[in-house]
Amino acid sequence: MMEAAVFEYHKEEDPLDIEDFQAGKKKLIQPASLKDPKLEKLKETLVYWINSTLKAEHIVVQNLEEDLYDGLVLHHLLSKLAGVHLPVEEMAMTTTAQIHKLEVVLEELDKRLGLQDSSRIKWNVKLIHNKDLLATIHLLVAMVRCFQPELDLPLNVKVEVILVETNKSGIKSEVQTEVLTEKRDVGSDSLSNTEKEDPIEQLLKLETHKVNTVKKAILHFVNQNMSTMGLQVADMDKQFADGVILLLLIGQLEGFFIPLHDFNLTPVSPSEMLHNVTLALDLLTDTGLQVSNVDPQDIVSQDVAATLKILYALFKKHKGK
């Protein structure tokens, strides 16, 4: 039954590469694990991180497996994050060129990540070029931990994998649990980890009256800055969902005018609201204010934590000005 599950999975996805099984081991993510919300959130966070990091290069990633296999994105990430410029061609069109580029980029990356011990490395040129999701995520998580450790990745993400091993006696398989991100450490390191935790996430764990005190302070700050435009916010949880006041607030605080044709002043549909909020978050990134783990859809959906994270970031940057 286990072998049947392996081949059934590949029948639904990509054609089975028999060469991969001729010798050694191969890991396949269980179909059920691919639908795990934690895995989906991790993938979304990594995509958002890549796109934010490479925005100036006008590189947009939509799919981790399909968009990283040729080495272009990894090369640009390495250049941006570590200031490394490697002697490789910008666009590798052939398979041979792509593999060569990956070899050069991954060799340098492994050095930067402090992973000269090959036994500790969970990716390689062949896996990345073959669009292996597991290897690609392991690599990106390691890059985030090294180059941008303050970024909050979803914790304790695990997937069930089928380990298929081929040897002289045939094929055997077993199900294993693969850890993509660790649990938050406990014990002696708990204090430092608490300090690293997002302040809004910490706040929302406190008593209601303490949360309301902070919300009032942020609301006062917002209204102070919006009063010159004759606007006032009464319900912080709802009035930022369409992105209009958020855009006007960012423009007011950062000192620039946002042309009316760039956004919807009276949005009605969810797509118009999403357009506004996406523009607002892009503007924040342009001004150097990055807020981790906030998706534009979270704001539109009136997610209290997401809205507070954005407003707190603005409050913290501009409150003394």
N, C-alpha and C positions, 0 to 999 in steps of 0.2 A: 504493500500500500504506500509505503514511503517513497519508493522509486516512482510509483505512478503519480504521486503528488508533485514530484519534481518535474516530470515531463508534462504533466497537465498544466502546471504554472507556465512553462516555457511555450506551450502551445498557444496560450492566451496572449503572451507578450512577444518576445523576439524568438526567431528560429534558434534551435539549440545548436551551439557551437561544439561539435563532437571533439574537436582538437583540444578544447579546454579540459575534457575528461580523460584524455588518453593517458595522462600521467599526473600524479599529484592530487591536490585538493581544490575544491571550488565551493564557495559559499553562495547560497541563494536566499534572498529574503523571502520568508513565508508570505504568501498573498495577504493573509489577514493582518500581518504587521505593517504592510504598506498603507493600510487604511487607518493606522493608529493616529489619533489626533495629536499626540505628542511628537511623533515623527513629522507629521505635516507642519506643525508649528516650527520645528527645528529647521525644516527645509525653507519655509517662508522667511525665517529670521536670517538664514544664511544668504538667500537671494537678495533680501533687502540690504544686508551688509555689503555684499558685492556691488550692487547697483549704486549705493550711497558712496562707496569708496571710489568707484570708477566713473562717477557722474561727469566729471570734467573731461574724461576721455570719450564721452558719448557712447559708452558700452553698456548695453542693457541685457541682462541675463533673465531668462524666463524659466528655464528648466535646467537643473543641475547636471543631469546625465547628458543631455543633448548639447549644452553650450560650453562645456569645459574640456571636452575630450581632445581638442586639437592643440591645446597649450596656449592659445591666444589670451584668454582671460587670466589664467594662472601667471603668465608672463607679465601682464599689466599689473596684477595684484602685487607681485613680487617687486616690481619697479616702484610702484606707489608706496608700499608699506615699508620697504627696506632700502629704497634708493639704489637698487641694483639694476644695472643695464647690461644685459647679456648680448653677446654677438650672435643673435639668431634672427632669421627673417621674420618680418611682421606677420605676413599671411602665409601659413603653411598649407598648401592646397593638396599635395599628394600625401598618401599614407606614410611614405618614407620620410618626408619632410616633417610631418606631424610628430612621428615617433622620435625623430632626432631632436626636435624642439622640446618635447616632453622630457627627454633624457637630460638635456642641459638644464632646463628649468627645475626639474625635480631634484637633480643632484645639488643644485644651489639651495633650493628650499630645505632639503633634508639637513644641510649644514647649518642653515639659519635656525632651524627648529631644534638643533642639537641632537639629531637622530642619526649619528654615524653607525650605530648598532642596528644592522638590518633586521634583526629579529624583533625589534620593537616597532618597525614600520608596517603599517597596515594598508599600504598602497604601493603601487609600482607603476611603471610606464604602461605595461600591458593592460592592467586593470583600468587605469584612467582612460586610456585610448579605447578600450572596449566598453566605455560608458557604464562602468560598474558603480552603482549608486552607493553601496556600502563603503567602498574605498574612497570615493569622491567626498562623502560626508566626513569620514575620518580625517582626511587631509584638510578640509576646510575648517573643521573644529580645531585641529592642531594649529592652524594659522591664526585663527581668532585668539586662542589662548596665548600665543606667542606675541602677536603684533598689536592686538587690541583687547587685552585681558579685562578691561572694564565693561566690555559688551556683555549684556546678560543673555546667555543662551539658555533655552529651556533645560531644566535640570532632570537628571535621572531618565534619560531617553534610552530605551532598550528595544531591540527587535529580536524576534525569533528567526533564526536562520537554519537552513538545511545544509549541513556540511557533507558534501559528496566526495568520497575518496576512492580513487582508482588504483588498484595494484594488480599483481599477477593473478590473484585469486578471484578477481572480479571487481564489482562496484559495491561499496557499502555506504550507508548514509545514516546520519543521526541529527537530531534537532538540538541546537544550542541557543543560548541567549547571548547576544552581542551587545555590549554597552557602548553607546555612542557619546553620551555625556554622563558624568558622574553625579551622584547625590552630593548635596552640599555637605562638606566635612563637618563632623561634630567633634566635641571634646575640646582639646587644647586650641584648635584653630577657630572655634565657634565665634569668638569675639571679632576677629578680623573679618570673617565672612559676613557677620551681621553688619559690620561697618560698610562692606562692599554692597550690601543689598540695596536695591533702589529705595530711596527715602519715602516715596509714595506707597510702595508696597508695605514698608514698615508702618507708615501712618495708618493705613487701612486696617491694620491688625489691632489698633488701639481702641479705647472706648469711644463711643459715638460723639460725646461732647468734645473730645480732643480733636477728632476729625473735623467737626464743625467749626472749631476755633481756627484751624488752619485754612479751611475753605473760606471763612469770612475774611481772613487777612488777604488771601489771594483775590477774592471778589472785590474787596476795597481797592486793591492795586489795579485791577482791571478797570473798574469804573472811574478811577482817578484819571486814567489815561484815555478813556473813551468819552469823558465828559465834554471835551472840546469839540467833539463831533455830534454832540447832542444825543448820545446813545447811552443806555444803561442796561446792565445785565442783572436780572433778578434770580434766574434759575441757571446756575452754572452747569448743571448736569445736562440740560436740554438745549440751551441757546447757542452752543458752539457746534451742534451736530450738523448744521448746513454749511459751516465753514466761512460764512460771511463775516461775522464779528471777529473770528479768529484771524482772517486775512487783514481786516482793518486794524486790528490790534498790533499785528506783526509790523505792518507798514508804519503805524504810529510810533512804535518803540524803536524800530530800526532806522527810521528816518527816510523811507522811500515811498513813492506813490505807485500803487498797483493799478494799471489801466483797467477801466471797467470792462473792456472787451476781453480781458484775460480770464474773467471769472463771471459766475452767474450771481447777480446782485439779489435776485428774488428766486432762488432755486425752488423747484417744486418736486422734481423726480429724484429718486435716490442717486441716479447717475450724475445729475447736476451737483448734488451735494458732495458726492465722492470726488468729482472733479475739483471742487473748491478746496476740500480738505487735503487732497493730494498736492495741489499747488502750494497750500500753506506749509505742509511738511517739507516740500522741496525748497521753499524759501528759507525755512529754518536751517536746512542742511547747507544751503548756500552761504548763510551767515556764520557757519561754523558751529551751530547749535544742534548737536545730534542727540536725539532722544531714542534710546534703545527699546526694542520690543513694543513699538506702537505702530499699528497699521492704520491707514486712513479709514478703513471700514470700521475699526473700533470706535473712532470718534463719531462717525455717522450713526452707528448703532447705540450711541449714548452710553458707551462704556465709561463708568465713572473714573476708574483707575487711569485709563488712557488719557482722558481729558485732563485730569489733574496733573499727569506727568508733563504734558505739553505746557500747561499754564504755570506749573511750578518751575520749569526750566526757564521760562520767560521772566517770572518773578525773581528768581535767583540772580539772573543776569542783569536785570534793570532796576531792582528795587531801590538801590542807593543813588540812582541818577536823577 
